[in-house]
Amino acid sequence: MNGSKIIYVRADGALLGLTEKEYLAAIRRGKAHIRNAKQNERALKKYEGTINPGKRDS
């Protein structure tokens, strides 16, 4: 990913601007959880929908 910023979502819905490496390090430290990946996907879709309402598919 070349250290490009990606948005990852915490379980409480807070958006994190982290690189993939930082995110994986956070998982290892126990600050983020892999089991929340599906929830993160949903939250991210919801978040993207607020930026581009036309692109959102329900």
Residue frames relative to the residue before (quaternion, step in Angstrom):
aa qw qx qy qz dx dy dz
M 1.0000 0.0000 0.0000 0.0000 0.00 0.00 0.00
N 0.3498 -0.7840 0.4542 0.2383 3.60 1.28 -0.10
G 0.6435 -0.5710 0.3255 0.3923 3.58 1.06 0.69
S 0.3658 0.7164 -0.5173 0.2920 3.59 1.16 0.42
K 0.5230 -0.6523 0.4493 0.3147 3.55 -1.05 0.75
I 0.0673 -0.7616 0.6444 0.0127 3.51 -0.97 0.96
I 0.3767 -0.7067 0.5365 0.2660 3.56 -1.06 0.59
Y 0.0403 -0.7550 0.6542 0.0200 3.54 -0.84 1.02
V 0.3102 -0.7714 0.5344 0.1522 3.54 -1.06 0.73
R 0.3836 -0.7044 0.5505 0.2318 3.55 -0.90 0.95
A 0.6941 -0.4897 0.3322 0.4100 3.56 -1.25 0.42
D 0.6986 0.4512 -0.2801 0.4795 3.62 1.04 -0.67
G 0.6291 -0.5847 0.3244 0.3964 3.58 1.25 0.21
A 0.4821 0.6605 -0.4500 0.3590 3.58 1.26 -0.02
L 0.3594 -0.7426 0.5251 0.2091 3.55 -0.93 0.88
L 0.1371 -0.7922 0.5918 0.0579 3.56 -0.93 0.92
G 0.2424 -0.7435 0.6013 0.1640 3.56 -0.87 0.93
L 0.2012 0.7968 -0.5360 0.1930 3.56 0.01 1.28
T 0.4541 -0.6090 0.5491 0.3484 3.52 -1.23 0.39
E 0.6644 -0.5022 0.3564 0.4235 3.56 -1.22 0.39
K 0.6359 0.5432 -0.3236 0.4424 3.57 1.00 -0.87
E 0.6564 0.5090 -0.3050 0.4658 3.58 0.93 -0.92
Y 0.6477 0.5324 -0.3088 0.4492 3.54 1.01 -0.90
L 0.6698 0.4917 -0.2971 0.4705 3.57 0.91 -0.94
A 0.6205 0.5277 -0.3364 0.4726 3.57 1.09 -0.72
A 0.6372 0.5282 -0.3191 0.4616 3.58 1.03 -0.80
I 0.6175 0.5288 -0.3420 0.4713 3.58 1.03 -0.77
R 0.6599 0.5136 -0.3100 0.4524 3.57 0.92 -0.92
R 0.6887 0.4596 -0.2818 0.4849 3.59 1.05 -0.72
G 0.5150 -0.6638 0.4057 0.3599 3.56 1.29 -0.17
K 0.4759 0.6748 -0.4481 0.3427 3.61 1.22 0.26
A 0.7540 0.1979 -0.1333 0.6120 3.57 1.21 -0.47
H 0.2578 -0.7915 0.5401 0.1239 3.55 -1.08 0.59
I 0.4884 -0.6716 0.4755 0.2902 3.54 -0.90 0.97
R 0.6264 0.5690 -0.3521 0.3998 3.58 1.02 -0.72
N 0.6417 0.5195 -0.3281 0.4589 3.60 1.24 -0.28
A 0.3563 0.7789 -0.4683 0.2168 3.58 1.29 0.02
K 0.6557 0.5025 -0.3157 0.4667 3.60 0.91 -0.89
Q 0.6418 0.5178 -0.3074 0.4749 3.55 0.98 -0.91
N 0.6331 0.5349 -0.3196 0.4593 3.56 1.01 -0.85
E 0.6324 0.5406 -0.3238 0.4505 3.55 0.98 -0.91
R 0.6632 0.5088 -0.2985 0.4608 3.56 0.92 -0.97
A 0.6758 0.4986 -0.2896 0.4591 3.55 0.87 -1.00
L 0.6466 0.5213 -0.3161 0.4585 3.54 1.04 -0.81
K 0.6199 0.5311 -0.3318 0.4729 3.58 1.03 -0.81
K 0.6410 0.5258 -0.3088 0.4661 3.54 0.97 -0.94
Y 0.6619 0.5161 -0.2857 0.4625 3.55 0.97 -0.97
E 0.6575 0.4987 -0.3076 0.4737 3.57 0.94 -0.90
G 0.6105 0.5724 -0.3339 0.4338 3.55 1.10 -0.75
T 0.6519 0.5114 -0.3234 0.4570 3.57 1.08 -0.66
I 0.6504 0.4964 -0.3186 0.4786 3.58 1.18 -0.53
N 0.7968 0.1139 -0.0275 0.5928 3.57 0.92 -0.99
P 0.1760 -0.8294 0.5190 0.1082 3.60 0.30 1.21
G 0.6339 0.5599 -0.3320 0.4178 3.59 1.07 -0.66
K 0.6913 0.4921 -0.2765 0.4511 3.56 1.12 -0.66
R 0.5467 0.6515 -0.3912 0.3515 3.56 1.20 -0.38
D 0.1083 -0.7803 0.6115 0.0736 3.54 -0.90 0.90
S 0.2272 -0.8113 0.5281 0.1059 3.56 -0.69 1.09
